[in-house]
Amino acid sequence: MIYVGIDIASEKHDCCILGEHNKKLESFSFSNTRDGFISLLAACKKYAEPEQTKIGLESTGIYGDNLRDFLRRNGYEIRTFNPLLIKKSIQATTLRKTKTDKSDASFLASYLARELPDPDPQISYHISELKSLTRARFSVVGACSKAKTQLKALLVQVFPEFHTAFSDVFGVAAIAILRKYPTAKKLSAARKTAVAKILSEASRHRLGEEKAAMLIDLAKNSVGCHSETKALEMQYYLDQIELNTAYIRRYEAAIREIMNEIDSPITTIPGIGLVLGAMILAELGDVTRFATPEKVLAFAGLDPSIYQSGKYTPASGTMVKRGSPQLRWALLMAARSTIVHNPNIAIYYQKKLSEGKHYNVICSHIAKKLVRILYSLLKKNTPYSLFYPQISA
């Protein structure tokens, strides 16, 4: 049996191979290329076959994905470790402040030989695709929100009265006007018929000359400043919003296609739609890899921290927040949504509210309840029922 620790980096990886009784067999670096991967295989096969080889590496984002896939295709099982766990373990074994890629690889190999956790589960194609899609969508939604915030800030400067004419300044008609007339001065010089035509086409003939007259009047009496630079900035943020919105729709269409194909019971819970359900499934992976719902809570970082020393025993601990931030965010959003759409959750929410609990505290409690429900539904592959017994527990 050999134990292989690999420290992951963007361009090269460091490897340490240990034999029985922590005997160092080989230590080397290899490039993050196909030739480098082949050299790793050759080094491992010198000492043992794949079934007698245990490989461990830190979970370091995208840099190790290709290596993991390559090793699995060649018959190797992979163990992935939480970087925080490895860091704390290293600190517990030495007082020296020594950190190199080579020493990290050596520690990973010795840690693997000592602990030997279960190998990582194989991730299905659908879950892998959902993870990429939901994370990409999450990133684009954030960029779109930022662009909207910047656009609102510019509007306050160039046309602060604009929002009084539209209930939503990011609606189709409002955006169409801003594209043609990005400042109050430009709009004030426009013809009413031209403005009315833009409004009519953008709103499917619901708006027309009356709204155009209102906008022109607001523009003529606006206190906003005119700046060609700010007008150019307006166009930039409008382009960003349009592009991001288009990609959000494309991501959501792809997500819906996969979710319809896998037909998961997660969407049978009132308040959890296809996109939010996809994000939870993608971050959770195969639920059978967790022995209990408490393990899922820990993975999501929703379990409370515990600190007891001597006579000091706190009444309750704060949320750990050391697990998957994406899963934690999705579960908390699901908690907020189910308060509105799920009658059982709504009753629980009102009960806690009457006890004086803060809204965010209640949401965290609901998220924990949802984890237990999801664990049962996904493990048994059964749809949710409003008479589900654990919801009122």
C-alpha positions in Angstrom: 0.0 0.0 0.0 1.3 3.5 -0.9 -0.1 6.9 0.1 0.2 9.8 -2.3 -0.2 13.4 -1.1 -0.5 16.1 -3.8 -0.4 19.8 -3.2 -2.4 21.5 -5.9 -1.3 24.8 -7.7 -2.3 26.5 -10.9 0.8 25.6 -13.1 2.5 22.7 -11.2 1.7 20.2 -8.4 3.9 18.8 -5.7 3.7 15.1 -4.9 5.0 13.0 -2.0 4.7 9.2 -2.0 4.9 7.3 1.3 5.1 3.5 1.8 4.3 1.5 4.9 5.3 3.0 8.2 5.5 6.5 6.6 8.6 5.6 4.7 9.2 8.2 2.0 9.6 6.6 -1.4 9.7 9.6 -3.6 9.0 13.4 -3.7 8.8 15.5 -6.9 6.9 18.2 -8.8 5.0 17.7 -12.0 3.4 20.2 -14.4 -0.4 20.7 -14.7 -0.3 19.2 -18.2 -1.0 15.8 -19.7 2.7 14.9 -19.7 2.9 15.9 -16.1 -0.1 13.7 -15.3 1.5 10.7 -17.1 4.7 11.2 -15.1 2.6 11.0 -11.9 1.0 7.7 -13.1 4.5 6.3 -13.9 5.8 7.2 -10.5 2.8 5.6 -8.7 2.9 2.4 -10.7 6.6 1.9 -9.8 5.4 1.1 -6.2 1.9 -0.2 -6.4 -1.1 -0.9 -8.6 -4.1 1.5 -8.5 -6.1 -0.6 -6.0 -3.2 -0.4 -3.6 -2.7 3.3 -4.0 -4.4 5.9 -1.9 -4.3 9.5 -3.2 -5.2 12.6 -1.2 -5.3 16.3 -2.1 -6.8 19.5 -0.8 -10.0 20.9 -2.2 -8.5 24.0 -3.9 -11.2 25.1 -6.4 -10.8 24.4 -10.1 -7.0 23.8 -10.2 -7.3 20.1 -9.3 -10.4 19.2 -11.3 -8.5 18.0 -14.4 -6.1 15.9 -12.3 -8.9 14.3 -10.4 -10.7 13.3 -13.6 -7.5 12.0 -15.1 -6.7 9.8 -12.1 -10.3 8.5 -11.9 -10.2 7.5 -15.6 -7.1 5.5 -14.8 -8.7 3.6 -12.0 -7.6 5.6 -8.9 -9.7 6.6 -5.9 -9.4 10.1 -4.7 -9.7 11.6 -1.2 -10.3 15.3 -1.0 -9.5 17.2 2.2 -10.9 20.5 3.5 -7.9 23.0 3.4 -8.9 24.4 6.8 -8.8 20.9 8.4 -5.3 20.3 6.9 -4.1 23.8 8.1 -5.3 23.1 11.7 -3.8 19.7 11.6 -0.4 21.0 10.5 -0.5 23.7 13.3 -1.3 21.0 15.8 1.9 19.0 14.9 4.5 21.8 14.9 5.3 25.2 16.4 7.5 26.2 13.5 6.1 28.5 10.8 7.2 26.5 7.9 5.0 26.2 4.8 6.1 25.0 1.4 4.3 23.1 -1.3 6.7 20.2 -0.7 6.0 20.1 3.0 2.3 20.3 2.4 2.4 17.3 0.0 4.4 15.4 2.6 1.9 16.2 5.3 -1.1 15.2 3.1 0.5 11.8 2.4 1.1 11.2 6.1 -2.4 12.4 7.1 -3.9 10.2 4.5 -2.0 7.1 5.8 -3.1 8.0 9.4 -6.8 8.8 8.8 -7.6 7.0 5.5 -11.1 8.5 5.0 -13.6 7.1 2.5 -12.9 7.9 -1.1 -14.8 10.8 -2.7 -18.1 9.7 -4.3 -18.4 9.8 -8.1 -20.3 12.9 -9.2 -22.9 12.3 -11.9 -22.8 14.2 -15.2 -26.1 16.0 -14.4 -25.0 17.2 -11.0 -21.6 18.3 -12.4 -23.4 20.3 -15.1 -25.9 21.8 -12.6 -23.0 22.9 -10.4 -21.3 24.8 -13.3 -24.6 26.3 -14.5 -25.9 27.4 -11.1 -22.5 28.9 -10.0 -22.2 30.7 -13.4 -25.8 32.1 -13.0 -25.1 33.2 -9.5 -22.0 35.1 -10.6 -23.9 36.8 -13.5 -26.8 37.7 -11.3 -24.3 39.4 -8.9 -22.8 41.3 -11.8 -26.2 42.4 -13.1 -27.2 43.6 -9.6 -24.0 45.6 -9.4 -24.6 47.2 -12.8 -28.2 48.2 -11.7 -26.9 49.8 -8.5 -24.3 51.8 -10.6 -27.0 52.8 -13.1 -29.3 54.0 -10.3 -26.5 56.1 -8.8 -26.0 57.7 -12.3 -29.7 58.4 -12.6 -29.7 60.4 -9.4 -27.1 62.7 -10.9 -28.4 63.1 -14.5 -32.2 62.6 -14.1 -33.3 62.2 -10.4 -36.9 62.6 -11.3 -37.0 59.7 -13.8 -38.1 57.1 -11.3 -41.4 59.0 -10.7 -42.5 58.1 -14.2 -41.9 54.4 -13.9 -42.7 51.8 -11.2 -39.6 49.9 -12.3 -36.7 51.9 -13.8 -35.3 48.6 -15.2 -38.6 47.8 -17.0 -38.5 47.4 -20.8 -40.0 50.8 -21.5 -37.8 52.6 -19.1 -34.7 51.0 -20.4 -35.7 51.9 -24.0 -36.0 55.6 -23.1 -32.7 55.6 -21.2 -31.0 54.0 -24.2 -32.2 56.8 -26.5 -32.1 59.7 -24.0 -29.6 58.9 -21.2 -29.8 62.4 -19.6 -32.6 64.8 -18.8 -31.2 67.4 -21.2 -31.3 65.0 -24.2 -34.9 64.0 -23.3 -36.1 67.6 -22.9 -35.1 68.4 -26.5 -36.9 65.3 -27.9 -40.1 65.4 -29.9 -43.1 64.0 -28.1 -44.1 61.8 -31.0 -40.6 60.2 -31.1 -40.7 59.5 -27.3 -44.3 58.2 -27.6 -43.3 55.8 -30.4 -40.5 54.3 -28.3 -42.8 53.9 -25.4 -45.5 52.3 -27.5 -43.2 49.8 -29.1 -41.5 48.9 -25.8 -44.7 48.5 -23.8 -46.7 46.7 -26.5 -48.9 49.8 -27.0 -49.8 50.3 -23.3 -47.9 53.6 -23.1 -48.0 56.5 -25.5 -48.3 60.2 -25.8 -49.5 60.8 -22.2 -46.5 59.2 -20.7 -44.2 60.9 -23.3 -45.5 64.3 -22.3 -45.0 63.5 -18.6 -41.4 62.4 -19.2 -40.5 65.5 -21.3 -42.1 67.8 -18.7 -40.0 66.1 -16.0 -36.9 66.4 -18.1 -37.4 70.1 -18.7 -37.8 70.8 -15.0 -35.1 68.4 -13.9 -32.3 69.5 -11.5 -30.0 66.8 -13.0 -26.7 67.7 -14.5 -25.8 67.0 -18.2 -22.5 65.2 -18.8 -21.5 63.4 -21.9 -19.2 61.3 -19.8 -22.1 60.2 -17.6 -24.2 59.6 -20.6 -21.5 57.2 -21.9 -21.4 55.5 -18.5 -25.2 55.1 -18.7 -24.8 53.3 -22.0 -22.1 51.0 -20.6 -24.3 49.9 -17.6 -27.3 49.5 -19.8 -25.3 47.2 -22.1 -24.1 45.3 -19.1 -27.6 44.8 -17.8 -28.9 43.7 -21.2 -26.0 41.2 -21.7 -26.2 39.8 -18.2 -30.0 39.4 -18.3 -29.8 37.5 -21.6 -27.2 35.1 -20.1 -29.3 34.6 -17.0 -32.2 33.5 -19.2 -29.9 31.1 -21.1 -28.5 29.6 -17.9 -31.9 29.2 -16.5 -33.2 27.5 -19.7 -30.3 25.0 -19.5 -30.9 24.4 -15.7 -34.6 23.8 -16.4 -33.8 21.3 -19.1 -31.5 19.2 -16.8 -33.9 19.5 -13.8 -36.8 18.2 -16.0 -34.7 15.3 -17.0 -33.6 14.2 -13.5 -37.1 14.9 -12.1 -35.9 15.4 -8.5 -38.4 15.5 -5.6 -36.8 18.7 -4.3 -39.1 20.8 -6.4 -42.2 19.2 -4.8 -41.5 21.4 -1.7 -43.7 24.5 -2.0 -41.3 27.5 -2.3 -38.4 25.7 -4.0 -38.4 26.1 -7.7 -36.3 24.7 -10.5 -33.4 27.2 -10.2 -33.1 27.2 -6.4 -33.6 23.5 -6.2 -30.9 23.0 -8.8 -28.5 25.0 -6.8 -29.2 23.0 -3.6 -28.8 19.7 -5.5 -25.6 20.9 -7.3 -23.9 21.9 -4.0 -25.2 18.9 -2.0 -24.3 16.2 -4.6 -25.2 12.7 -3.7 -27.0 12.9 -0.4 -26.2 9.2 0.4 -22.6 10.3 1.1 -23.8 11.9 4.3 -24.6 9.5 7.1 -27.1 11.8 8.9 -28.8 15.1 8.3 -26.4 16.6 10.9 -23.6 15.9 8.5 -25.4 17.9 5.8 -25.8 20.8 8.3 -22.1 20.7 9.0 -21.3 20.6 5.3 -23.5 23.7 4.8 -22.0 25.5 7.8 -25.4 25.7 9.5 -24.5 23.8 12.6 -23.8 25.9 15.8 -20.3 26.4 17.2 -19.7 25.0 20.7 -17.3 26.4 23.2 -17.3 25.1 26.8 -14.4 25.6 29.2 -14.4 25.0 32.9 -17.5 26.5 34.5 -18.3 28.4 31.4 -21.1 26.9 29.4 -22.8 29.2 26.8 -26.6 29.1 26.3 -26.2 28.6 22.6 -23.5 28.9 19.9 -23.3 31.0 16.8 -23.5 29.6 13.3 -20.2 28.1 12.2 -20.3 29.3 8.6 -17.4 27.1 7.6 -19.1 24.9 5.1 -20.2 25.5 1.5 -21.2 29.2 1.3 -23.2 28.5 -1.9 -25.3 25.7 -0.2 -25.8 27.8 2.9 -27.0 30.7 0.8 -29.4 28.5 -1.2 -30.9 26.9 1.9 -31.4 30.3 3.6 -33.1 31.6 0.4 -35.2 28.5 0.3 -36.2 29.2 3.9 -37.4 32.7 3.0 -39.3 31.4 0.1 -41.1 28.6 1.9 -42.3 31.0 4.6 -44.4 32.6 1.9 -45.4 29.4 -0.1 -45.5 26.6 2.4 -48.4 26.6 4.9 -46.6 24.4 7.4 -43.5 26.6 7.3 -45.7 29.7 7.6 -47.3 28.4 10.8 -43.8 27.6 12.3 -42.6 31.1 11.3 -45.5 32.8 13.0 -45.0 30.7 16.2 -41.3 31.7 16.4 -42.2 35.3 15.6 -44.6 35.4 18.5 -41.8 34.1 20.8 -39.8 37.2 19.9 -37.3 35.6 17.5 -35.5 37.8 14.9 -36.4 37.1 11.3 -32.9 36.0 10.4 -32.8 33.6 13.4 -36.1 32.1 12.3 -34.8 31.6 8.8 -31.8 29.7 10.1 -34.0 27.4 12.1 -36.2 26.8 9.0 -33.1 26.1 6.9 -32.1 23.4 9.4 -35.6 21.9 9.2 -35.4 22.0 5.4 -32.1 20.1 5.5 -33.8 17.2 7.4 -36.7 17.2 5.0 -34.5 17.3 2.0 -32.3 14.5 3.4 -35.3 12.2 3.7 -36.9 13.1 0.4 -33.7 12.7 -1.6 -32.6 9.5 0.1 -36.0 7.9 -0.4 -36.7 9.7 -3.7 -40.2 10.5 -2.6 -42.2 13.7 -3.2 -43.0 16.2 -0.4 -46.4 16.2 1.3 -47.9 19.0 3.4 -48.5 16.3 6.0 -44.8 15.5 6.2 -44.3 14.6 9.9 -40.9 16.3 10.5 -42.0 19.8 9.5 -43.9 20.3 12.7 -41.3 18.7 14.9 
